[in-house]
Amino acid sequence: MRFDTKIAVIVRTDLADWQKLNVTAFLSSGLAHATDEIVGKPYEDASGNAYLPMFREPVVVYAADAPALTRTHTRILSRGLTAALYTEELFGTDNEDDNRATVRAVEAHELNLVGLAVYGPRNAVDKVTKGLKLHG
C-alpha cells in the first residue's frame, strides 16, 4: 500500500550503534503524537493478549553526516513540516526539563543535530530527504 504521507528518521552516521538506536527510538516516539492518523489500531493475538498500536505506515531510516542533517533541518523548517529533533547535548541530560532547556538555549542554525524525524505529505518529505542514503 502506498501512503499519501511519509515518516522519515535521519540519524548521524558517526554515532555509536547504541546511540543510533536510542536516537531513532526517541525521535519515533515524538512523531507518534503528530496526528491522530499516524498511529494505527491496537493489536491482539489469538490468545486475547492486547498490544499497543504502532505507526500505520513504514518508517524510512536514513543516514547522514552533520552537514546533511543541517541541510535537512533547514528544509524541514522552510516547509513547515512536523518534526522531532535530537541534539548531541541530549546524551548528557537525564530528564525532560533539562532536554527542553538544552534545545531552547541554542539558535536553530547552531543546533548540534544527531537526528531528525519528519512526518508529512510524501512529496514534501521526499524533498527534504533528497540526496540522503538509506541507513544500513
C-alpha positions in Angstrom: 0.0 0.0 0.0 1.3 3.5 -0.9 0.5 6.1 1.7 0.0 9.8 0.9 2.2 10.6 3.9 5.7 9.6 4.9 7.7 9.0 8.1 11.4 9.5 7.9 14.1 9.3 10.5 17.6 10.7 9.8 20.5 9.6 12.1 24.0 11.0 12.0 26.5 8.4 10.7 29.3 8.9 13.2 27.3 7.8 16.3 27.9 4.6 18.2 25.4 1.9 17.4 23.6 2.2 20.7 23.3 5.9 20.2 21.8 5.4 16.7 19.2 3.1 18.1 18.4 5.3 21.1 18.1 8.4 18.9 15.8 6.5 16.4 13.6 5.4 19.3 13.3 8.8 20.9 12.6 10.5 17.5 9.9 8.0 16.6 8.2 8.5 19.9 8.0 12.2 19.2 6.3 11.6 15.9 3.7 9.2 17.4 1.9 12.3 18.6 2.0 14.2 15.3 -1.6 13.5 14.3 -4.3 11.0 15.3 -3.9 9.3 11.9 -0.2 8.4 12.3 -0.8 5.5 14.7 -3.0 2.5 13.8 -5.2 0.4 16.0 -4.1 -1.8 18.9 -3.0 -5.4 18.2 -4.3 -8.6 19.8 -3.0 -12.1 19.4 -5.1 -15.3 19.2 -4.8 -15.8 22.9 -6.5 -12.5 23.6 -3.4 -10.6 24.7 -3.5 -6.9 23.9 -0.6 -5.0 22.4 0.0 -1.3 21.8 -0.7 0.3 18.4 2.2 1.2 16.2 2.6 3.6 13.2 0.2 2.7 10.4 2.9 3.1 7.8 6.6 2.2 7.3 9.4 4.3 8.8 12.2 5.0 6.4 15.6 5.5 8.2 18.3 7.5 6.5 22.0 8.0 7.5 23.5 11.5 7.2 26.7 13.3 8.2 26.4 16.6 10.2 26.2 18.9 7.1 23.4 16.8 5.6 21.5 16.9 8.9 21.8 20.6 9.0 20.6 20.9 5.4 17.7 18.6 6.0 16.7 20.6 9.2 16.7 23.8 7.2 14.5 22.2 4.5 12.1 20.9 7.2 11.7 24.3 8.8 11.3 26.1 5.5 8.4 23.7 4.5 6.7 23.9 8.0 6.7 20.1 8.4 6.1 18.2 11.6 9.5 17.2 13.1 11.3 15.9 16.1 15.0 16.5 16.8 17.8 15.1 18.9 20.9 17.1 19.6 24.3 15.8 20.8 23.9 17.6 24.1 20.9 15.5 25.0 23.2 12.5 25.6 24.4 14.4 28.7 21.0 15.1 30.2 18.8 12.8 32.2 15.3 14.4 32.3 12.8 16.1 30.1 13.1 19.5 31.6 16.8 19.6 31.0 16.3 18.3 27.5 14.0 21.1 26.6 16.2 23.7 28.2 19.2 22.4 26.3 17.5 22.7 23.0 15.9 26.1 23.8 19.3 27.6 24.6 20.6 27.2 21.0 19.5 29.0 17.9 18.2 26.8 15.2 21.1 27.3 12.8 23.6 26.3 15.6 21.9 23.1 16.8 24.4 20.2 17.0 22.0 17.7 15.4 22.4 13.9 15.7 19.0 13.0 14.5 15.8 14.3 13.0 12.4 12.7 12.3 9.9 14.2 9.9 6.3 13.4 9.0 4.2 14.9 6.3 2.9 14.6 2.8 5.0 12.1 0.9 6.3 14.6 -1.8 7.3 17.1 0.9 9.2 14.5 2.9 10.9 13.2 -0.2 12.1 16.8 -1.0 13.6 17.4 2.4 15.3 14.0 2.4 16.6 14.3 -1.2 20.1 13.1 -1.5 20.2 11.1 1.7 21.1 7.4 1.7 19.1 4.7 3.5 20.6 3.6 6.8 22.4 0.3 6.8 
